[in-house]
Amino acid sequence: MNFEELKEYLNFKADQYNNPNFIGTDPIQIPHRFSLKEDIEISGFLASTIAWGNRKMIINSATKMMNVMGNSPYDFVMNATNNQIEDIEKVVHRTFNTDDFKFFVRSLKNIFTNHNGLENVFSQNNELVLQHRISNFKKVFFEIDHLNRTTKHISDPQKGSSSKRINMFLRWMVRNDNKGVDFGLWESISPSELSCPLDVHSGNVARALGILNRKQNDAKALQELDEALRKFDPIDPVKYDFALFGLGVFEGIK
């Protein structure tokens, strides 16, 4: 396919999968259970943090998190006592364990209490590219006392990571797709700044289509993919995440 044919194909596939039917099979269903902005942010952040592996397991694990928080994540983050947090049991998803979850609750409280919320942290220093602001977010997230093991659950683009899960969370919060999937809650960040959540599916499909050459799914591959997708649509490049992911997961392209 030439450039125009590939663009038309990807636009068609993005439109095919960017619709409400996508929600029922994806971890984005977790924040869709809420209407309060802060509940959407916190539930989305937690669900995206554990978004690796089997999607049914991800959804089940995130649901357990919400149940532990009384299905009022913002109220729990802001008002749970130390004893209530310490009494949390069996919140585990693969290598993300109960101690990690307890820290995430405490860190989120610090962010909403002392940094005016998640959106504000990601929006600060907006003269920096968004991937560098993700690195700054990690510094803020771990500014309170923490176990060293927990730091692996927040990736850092400046250390070579593609930061798939945070980029997915940002897509959820920033894109307003007018189709009821992504939320468009954060108007302080432009959709044009977003990066594709690069994982094994989107990476393999991008390579099969000839828009990604790098073998590893790392920060350099993300930059290469971003540059390619911005040529197709500089205003909303990550809409193509739906196309790449859908072609890989639902149509089996490798």
N, C-alpha and C positions, 0 to 999 in steps of 0.2 A: 504494500500500500504506500502511496505517496503521502505527503504531509496532509493535504486536504482530506484525503480518504480516511486516513487514520484519525484525524480530528473529528470527522463526522461519525466515525465508528465509536470512538470513545465518548462523544457527546450522547450518542444513542444509548450506550450501555450505562453511562452515568445516570441518565434520565430513567432508564429501566429499573435500576436498583435503588435510586434515591426516592423512595416513596414509603408510606406508612407500613407497608407489608414487611419492610426490612426490620422494623423495630422488634417484632415478636421473636426473632431468632438471634438478636444481638444484645450485648451488654448495655447498649443505650436505653434499653427498656427500663433499667433501674432508675435513672433520673426522671424518666417519663412518668413515674408513679407519683411525682410530687408537683406542686404548683408554686410554692414559695421559692424565690430566687436562690436563697442560701441553701435550702434543702436540695435543690437541683444541683447546685455547685458541689456541695459536699458529697452527695450520693454519687454524682458523676465522677468526681475525683477518686473516690474509693473504688468504684467499679472499674474505672480505667486502670487504676494501679495494679489490679490483679488480673488484667486482661491478657493472659497468655495461657495457652493450652486449649483444652476442649471448651467450647463456648457454653455448653449446658452446665458444665462444672463452674465456669466463671459466674454465670447468672445465679446458680444455686448458692455459691459462696458469698456473693454480694448481697443476696437476699437475706442470708443469715446475719450479715453485718447490719442490715437495716433493722432486722428483728431485734438484735441486741440493743440497738439504739431506740427502740420503741417506735420505729418507723417515723421518727421525728429527728432526723440527724442533726439539724442546726441546734435545736433545743438541747439535745443530748451533749453536743460538743460544748455548748456555752454553759450548761448548768449541771452536768454530772459532777458529783463529788469525787475526790480522790479514792474514797472507799468503793464507790460504784464502778469507777474505772478499774481499780485493782481486782474487783470481783468478776470481771469479764472472763469467761471461760470458752475455750474451744472455738475461737475464730481463726480458722486456718485455711489457707489456699496454697497448696504446694509449699514453697519456701517462705511464704508470708504467714507469720504465725501470730499468736495472741499478743505477745510482747510488742511486735511491730504495730499491730492494730491499736494497742493502748497508746503507744507513742504518737501515732497518726492523730488520734483524738486530741491529745495534749498540744501537738503542734498546730493543728487546725484552730484550736482555741486561741493560741498565741497569735496566729495570723489574723483572725477576725477581731481579736481584742486590741492588738498593738499595731497592726499593719492595714487596717481597714479592708480586710477580706482578700480572697484569692485573686479577684480581678485586678485589684489595685497593685498587688505584688507583680503580676505578669505585665502590667501596663507601665510600671516604673521604668525610667531610663529608655523611653521609647525612641531615642536616637540610635539605640543598639538594635541589631537585627533580632528577631524573635528567638532564634536559637540561643543567642547569648543571654537573653533575658530568662530563658529556661535555666541556664546555669546559675544565674543570680537567684532565681526562685529556690533552687536546691540549697543555696547558702542560707537563705532566710528560713527555710523549712527545718533545717538542722541547727539553728542558732541556739535552741534550748538543749538541755542535757538529753543525750540519746545513747543507745547501744550502737556500737560501730556496725554491727551486722545489718541494722535497719537501713543504713545509707544506700545499700544496693537496690532498694526498691524505688528510688528516684534517680533517673538517669541524668547524665550530664553530656550534652553535645560537645562541649569543649574538651571532653576526654574521649571523643571518638564515637559516642553512641548515636544511633539514629533517633533515640528517644521516642520510639513508636507510641508508647502508652500516653505520654504527656501530649504529644502532637495529636493523638486521637481525642483526648479530653479537650484540648483547645479547639479542635474542629467542632466538637459538640457545642461548646459554649459560644463560639464566635460566628460560625456560619449561620445565616438566616436563609434557609433553602426554600422557604415558603411552601414546603411540602409536609411539614410536621415531623421531620426527623431531627435534624440539627436545630438547636434552640435559638441561636442568635441573641443570647442574653447580654453579651459583652460588646458594647458598641465602641469601647475605647481601643479595641484592636481591630485592624482591617482584615477581612478575609484574604486579601492579597498577600498578607504577611505569612499566612499559614503554610505549614509543610505537610506533605503526605505522610500519614502513619505507615511507615515502611516496615513490612513484616515479610514472612516467607512467601505468602500468597501474592501480595502486591509486587514484591520484588521479582518473583519468578515470571509473573505475567508481563511486567514491564520489560524484562529481558527478552521474553518470547516475542514481544511486539517491536523490539529494537530501539526502545527509548531509554534503556539502562544497560550499560556495559559492565560496570564494576560487579565483581562476584560477591563480595561481602555486603551484608545489609548494615552498613555503618554510616557514620556522619558524612563521609565523602560520597557514598552512594546516594544518600538523601539529597545532598547538594546537586548531584548530577540529575536526579529524578526531578527535583524542584525546577531546575532550569528548563527541562524538557516540558513539564506540565504548564509552566508559565507561558511558554510559546503558544500553547493551545488556548489558554485563557488566563491572562495576567490578572484579571480581577477576582476570579474564583477558581484558582488552580486545584484546590483539594477536593472539588466536586468529583474529580477523576479517581479519588480513593474508592468511591462506590463502584466505578467501572472496573478498576484493577482487582479489587477484593471480590466483587461479584463474579468476574470471569474466572478467578482462581478457585473460589469456594463452591460456587453453584454450578459452574460450567466445566470445571476440571482442567482448565488450561494451566500448563506448567512450563 
